[in-house]
Amino acid sequence: MRAEIPPFVIAVAVAWLLTYWATPATEHLSRWTGAIDYPGGRRINCRPLPRLGGIAIFLGILVAAAVTLPMKSIQIVVAAGQLVMTVPFASAPPPVVGILLGAIAMAALGVYDDLRPLSGKIKFPLIYGIAAIPVAFGLTAPILSNPFTGGIFGLGVAGQIFTVFWVGSAAIAVNLIDGVDGLAAGIAAIVGATFFTAALPRQELPILALSAAVVGSAVAFLRYNFNPARVIMGDGGAMLLGFLLGAVSVLGLFKTITAVSLAVPMLALGVPIFDTAFAILRRLRRGLPVFYPDRGHLHHRLLDRGLSQRETVFVLYCATSLLGVAALCLSGSVDRVITMELFVVLAGALGVSAKRMGLLLIRRSRDA
């Protein structure tokens, strides 16, 4: 009898187990270091919450990736009453090594910010600086495609700049949306599952392993982070998850030479991208710095409309899932006309939603 275990199965299991068992320890560590989110201001929590949960997420993902990325597969053979297991190994590609090094740096920056909050003027440049680490190891978007004509054109150095901007912005976007119990972890799990499903037919093992590790760790963390939360991931977890999702999308989906290659990760990350874009627009129209915190994010709007935290999370989970399904449809062989029609429908729906939720309005009074 012969059986084969794909590395991504090990990745999701290791990430889930380590994050699940390590998260309670981060509660004690948070209290010992004073890394506590107290109620008040923009925060919606009603009681103090430890905010170093991102360390458990980092531990689960890093160990899972380090163990499984060099693996090709695990083959188990039972013959003549003997059990033989072979594990072929291969060195990880340089871009993957760069992603792991960048993940370590991003998690360290986030944890430092959780312990000693940094201003946006310092933190944002550092985020983009860390996003350049995997690019230095060869991670880049070498091409883009025109969704109207299907034409392909090279980016050269612009591809490296674009990759730094994309990966850094993904880290910021997931961090900004982390304002309700379970929201960032759930969205990261859905987006990670979308990337995993898109890469599965092509058997792109590094993408499958990293995506599976993100999903396993995020789902395990939800056990303690879903409302009412016992611990929150803080910047150390949210920035790490965003960084990894952005990097994984460049590693795989951006290299798919189709007319909609850029649209796939943008749709999958549509909710945090949409929220961040309107946050920037809102602050610029008010004459405020881009990194100025306010209470106008999607989750704040839904809460202000009377939804509970769980209802708010459920609505944004559904929106992310629908966009993920749309991304998977576009990643296959879809007629270009149907593709553009879908883009128009989605853009219209997002615009109407923004208007109904008051995202396009300018409030002259100070935010609460």
Summary of the structure (lengths in Angstrom):
residues: 368
radius of gyration: 20.6
end to end distance: 65.1
largest distance: 79.1
contacts: 1312
relative contact order: 0.14
helix: 64%
strand: 8%
